[in-house]
């Protein structure tokens, strides 16, 4: 064997051994640096805290709104079905009446999207129409029936629906008693102070579907 060949072989052996040592040291360093899981058998033993990385969750679609009128002595859900029945019965009319009040279509701007959009105003009558069924009259929840309202809102929460309270000046005291109960039960809601001559504005716009939580 030539001298330079023996020298190259010796250097190759040294490099190989050195690389093996580096790999072993690196492996022990990785194993020793891992967080050790601990087990506790005593029920009062402290549990070691671990770093948490909570990813925020964004709602892809806001909850559906259910409207409630808060007056001096009762909370009255808005009867949307009555409006739909009137629209179906008179499809060409741009306004009409229900037992709760008057509705009116609003002109809407043109949109370049393949989605139906609309705007509708609803004016609540100071006194509900006299021609109403017992079922409709029973929809008005009196001050002593707020527990029924809370049960209704809890069921609506499971259907991805939340309440919007429109509070008249004479209903502020009633809503002040209802507000802490809504917070206590973890219910999601919004509320607005309502002027007596201010209508309820209902609408659907593409932004409700293209933006996160447009109204909530």
Kinemage of the C-alpha trace (Angstrom):
@kinemage 1
@onewidth
@group {chain A} dominant
@subgroup {mainchain}
@vectorlist {calphas} color= white
{ca unk a 1} P 0.000 0.000 0.000
{ca unk a 2} L 1.277 3.440 -0.868
{ca unk a 3} L 1.889 5.925 2.033
{ca unk a 4} L -0.626 8.528 0.833
{ca unk a 5} L -3.370 5.859 0.571
{ca unk a 6} L -2.811 4.805 4.188
{ca unk a 7} L -2.946 8.444 5.305
{ca unk a 8} L -6.263 9.021 3.505
{ca unk a 9} L -7.714 5.896 5.102
{ca unk a 10} L -6.663 7.035 8.591
{ca unk a 11} L -8.216 10.462 8.150
{ca unk a 12} L -11.424 8.849 6.859
{ca unk a 13} L -11.623 6.633 9.959
{ca unk a 14} L -11.108 9.622 12.266
{ca unk a 15} L -13.801 11.652 10.470
{ca unk a 16} L -16.234 8.753 10.609
{ca unk a 17} L -15.689 8.233 14.333
{ca unk a 18} L -15.987 11.970 15.008
{ca unk a 19} L -19.268 12.131 13.090
{ca unk a 20} L -20.604 9.174 15.069
{ca unk a 21} L -19.710 10.915 18.343
{ca unk a 22} L -21.444 14.124 17.221
{ca unk a 23} L -24.588 12.198 16.295
{ca unk a 24} L -24.652 10.409 19.676
{ca unk a 25} L -24.156 13.662 21.599
{ca unk a 26} L -26.873 15.340 19.554
{ca unk a 27} L -29.271 12.463 20.214
{ca unk a 28} L -28.711 12.621 23.981
{ca unk a 29} L -29.155 16.394 23.917
{ca unk a 30} L -32.511 16.067 22.160
{ca unk a 31} L -33.721 13.380 24.530
{ca unk a 32} L -32.603 15.297 27.602
{ca unk a 33} L -34.239 18.536 26.403
{ca unk a 34} L -37.726 17.076 25.957
{ca unk a 35} L -40.271 18.113 28.619
{ca unk a 36} L -40.782 15.249 30.996
{ca unk a 37} L -44.366 14.206 31.599
{ca unk a 38} L -45.174 13.721 35.246
{ca unk a 39} L -47.851 11.640 36.888
{ca unk a 40} L -49.438 12.389 40.221
{ca unk a 41} L -51.320 9.866 42.291
{ca unk a 42} L -52.391 12.203 45.085
{ca unk a 43} L -55.657 14.004 44.258
{ca unk a 44} L -54.344 17.315 45.643
{ca unk a 45} L -50.997 17.136 43.860
{ca unk a 46} L -50.373 20.194 41.652
{ca unk a 47} L -50.651 19.625 37.945
{ca unk a 48} L -47.759 21.136 35.996
{ca unk a 49} L -48.863 23.783 33.545
{ca unk a 50} L -47.935 23.427 29.908
{ca unk a 51} L -47.804 26.143 27.267
{ca unk a 52} L -51.056 26.454 25.328
{ca unk a 53} L -51.480 27.851 21.875
{ca unk a 54} L -55.175 28.575 21.405
{ca unk a 55} L -56.129 29.410 17.857
{ca unk a 56} L -58.903 32.028 17.760
{ca unk a 57} L -62.101 30.794 16.120
{ca unk a 58} L -63.894 33.060 13.716
{ca unk a 59} L -67.517 32.578 12.871
{ca unk a 60} L -68.026 31.934 9.207
{ca unk a 61} L -71.668 32.924 9.480
{ca unk a 62} L -73.317 35.195 12.039
{ca unk a 63} L -76.321 33.994 14.030
{ca unk a 64} L -79.800 34.593 12.766
{ca unk a 65} L -81.575 37.528 14.389
{ca unk a 66} L -84.831 37.249 16.293
{ca unk a 67} L -86.412 40.597 17.101
{ca unk a 68} L -88.243 41.467 20.300
{ca unk a 69} L -90.116 44.679 21.095
{ca unk a 70} L -89.754 45.723 24.755
{ca unk a 71} L -92.637 47.866 25.963
{ca unk a 72} L -93.734 49.068 29.384
{ca unk a 73} L -95.267 45.816 30.622
{ca unk a 74} L -94.403 43.120 28.078
{ca unk a 75} L -91.841 41.755 25.615
{ca unk a 76} L -93.408 41.143 22.216
{ca unk a 77} L -91.629 38.961 19.622
{ca unk a 78} L -91.869 40.301 16.106
{ca unk a 79} L -94.265 38.112 14.132
{ca unk a 80} L -92.263 37.646 10.955
{ca unk a 81} L -94.554 34.872 9.729
{ca unk a 82} L -97.461 37.307 9.620
{ca unk a 83} L -95.461 39.564 7.286
{ca unk a 84} L -94.570 36.611 5.058
{ca unk a 85} L -98.219 35.567 4.872
{ca unk a 86} L -99.227 39.071 3.769
{ca unk a 87} L -96.471 39.165 1.164
{ca unk a 88} L -97.570 35.807 -0.213
{ca unk a 89} L -101.195 36.923 -0.340
{ca unk a 90} L -100.410 40.254 -2.049
{ca unk a 91} L -97.147 39.779 -3.973
{ca unk a 92} L -97.552 42.960 -6.041
{ca unk a 93} L -98.153 45.272 -3.066
{ca unk a 94} L -95.199 47.234 -1.713
{ca unk a 95} L -96.807 47.751 1.704
{ca unk a 96} L -99.329 46.106 3.975
{ca unk a 97} L -100.533 45.541 7.534
{ca unk a 98} L -100.303 42.744 10.065
{ca unk a 99} L -101.814 42.486 13.516
{ca unk a 100} L -98.657 44.102 14.922
{ca unk a 101} L -98.117 46.976 12.521
{ca unk a 102} L -97.325 48.102 8.989
{ca unk a 103} L -94.550 46.996 6.645
{ca unk a 104} L -93.176 48.745 3.574
{ca unk a 105} L -90.607 47.773 0.943
{ca unk a 106} L -87.679 50.132 0.401
{ca unk a 107} L -85.877 50.825 -2.872
{ca unk a 108} L -82.576 48.988 -2.947
{ca unk a 109} L -79.362 49.753 -4.821
{ca unk a 110} L -78.422 47.561 -7.735
{ca unk a 111} L -75.907 44.867 -6.932
{ca unk a 112} L -73.828 42.820 -9.333
{ca unk a 113} L -74.171 39.521 -7.493
{ca unk a 114} L -76.296 36.441 -8.029
{ca unk a 115} L -78.089 36.779 -4.688
{ca unk a 116} L -81.477 38.180 -3.789
{ca unk a 117} L -81.325 41.250 -1.589
{ca unk a 118} L -84.118 43.262 -0.023
{ca unk a 119} L -84.926 46.008 2.434
{ca unk a 120} L -88.108 46.201 4.460
{ca unk a 121} L -89.352 48.603 7.107
{ca unk a 122} L -91.753 47.557 9.836
{ca unk a 123} L -93.642 50.126 11.910
{ca unk a 124} L -95.004 48.754 15.179
{ca unk a 125} L -98.454 50.047 16.101
{ca unk a 126} L -98.640 51.651 19.574
{ca unk a 127} L -101.568 49.325 20.283
{ca unk a 128} L -101.686 45.933 18.517
{ca unk a 129} L -104.512 45.408 16.085
{ca unk a 130} L -107.719 44.256 17.722
{ca unk a 131} L -108.219 41.381 15.266
{ca unk a 132} L -105.675 38.960 16.638
{ca unk a 133} L -105.894 35.336 17.581
{ca unk a 134} L -105.477 34.065 21.163
{ca unk a 135} L -102.167 32.548 20.077
{ca unk a 136} L -100.937 35.947 18.931
{ca unk a 137} L -102.064 37.610 22.123
{ca unk a 138} L -100.246 34.926 24.100
{ca unk a 139} L -97.002 35.771 22.356
{ca unk a 140} L -96.704 38.932 24.438
{ca unk a 141} L -94.640 37.930 27.457
{ca unk a 142} L -95.590 39.895 30.536
{ca unk a 143} L -93.200 41.084 33.219
{ca unk a 144} L -93.821 38.014 35.364
{ca unk a 145} L -93.186 35.666 32.414
{ca unk a 146} L -89.529 36.543 31.774
{ca unk a 147} L -88.538 32.987 32.702
{ca unk a 148} L -90.476 31.771 29.643
{ca unk a 149} L -88.529 34.207 27.490
{ca unk a 150} L -85.211 32.939 28.845
{ca unk a 151} L -86.220 29.358 28.049
{ca unk a 152} L -87.179 30.407 24.539
{ca unk a 153} L -83.829 32.148 24.009
{ca unk a 154} L -81.882 29.144 25.295
{ca unk a 155} L -83.650 26.926 22.766
{ca unk a 156} L -83.021 29.479 20.018
{ca unk a 157} L -79.315 29.479 20.865
{ca unk a 158} L -79.119 25.798 19.921
{ca unk a 159} L -80.561 26.739 16.509
{ca unk a 160} L -77.857 29.367 15.941
{ca unk a 161} L -80.229 32.235 16.611
{ca unk a 162} L -79.781 35.274 18.841
{ca unk a 163} L -82.100 37.987 20.123
{ca unk a 164} L -82.199 41.646 19.160
{ca unk a 165} L -84.157 43.770 21.658
{ca unk a 166} L -85.707 47.035 20.510
{ca unk a 167} L -86.427 48.924 23.718
{ca unk a 168} L -89.010 51.697 23.759
{ca unk a 169} L -88.590 54.523 26.298
{ca unk a 170} L -91.409 53.124 28.419
{ca unk a 171} L -89.773 49.662 28.382
{ca unk a 172} L -86.391 50.659 29.833
{ca unk a 173} L -87.292 49.573 33.359
{ca unk a 174} L -88.445 46.165 32.154
{ca unk a 175} L -85.299 45.670 30.081
{ca unk a 176} L -83.142 46.769 33.020
{ca unk a 177} L -84.571 43.811 34.957
{ca unk a 178} L -84.078 41.473 31.990
{ca unk a 179} L -80.507 42.493 31.094
{ca unk a 180} L -78.657 40.868 34.040
{ca unk a 181} L -80.620 37.641 33.557
{ca unk a 182} L -79.517 37.482 29.923
{ca unk a 183} L -75.893 37.924 30.965
{ca unk a 184} L -76.235 35.410 33.792
{ca unk a 185} L -77.497 32.707 31.420
{ca unk a 186} L -74.713 33.366 28.899
{ca unk a 187} L -77.144 34.304 26.123
{ca unk a 188} L -75.980 36.214 23.098
{ca unk a 189} L -78.032 39.313 22.346
{ca unk a 190} L -78.006 42.903 21.189
{ca unk a 191} L -80.250 45.775 22.167
{ca unk a 192} L -81.105 49.205 20.796
{ca unk a 193} L -83.021 52.152 22.191
{ca unk a 194} L -86.051 52.586 19.953
{ca unk a 195} L -87.795 55.872 19.226
{ca unk a 196} L -91.587 55.548 19.102
{ca unk a 197} L -91.719 56.584 15.424
{ca unk a 198} L -88.603 54.669 14.344
{ca unk a 199} L -89.220 51.587 12.179
{ca unk a 200} L -87.552 48.212 12.349
{ca unk a 201} L -85.293 47.842 9.305
{ca unk a 202} L -84.915 44.322 7.944
{ca unk a 203} L -82.685 43.490 5.021
{ca unk a 204} L -80.337 41.091 3.318
{ca unk a 205} L -77.159 42.225 1.638
{ca unk a 206} L -74.242 40.350 0.041
{ca unk a 207} L -71.943 41.749 2.733
{ca unk a 208} L -73.725 39.563 5.244
{ca unk a 209} L -72.318 36.538 3.443
{ca unk a 210} L -68.962 37.852 2.214
{ca unk a 211} L -67.747 39.388 5.506
{ca unk a 212} L -67.174 37.722 8.864
{ca unk a 213} L -69.913 38.507 11.381
{ca unk a 214} L -71.317 41.442 9.481
{ca unk a 215} L -74.006 42.188 12.036
{ca unk a 216} L -72.679 40.364 15.112
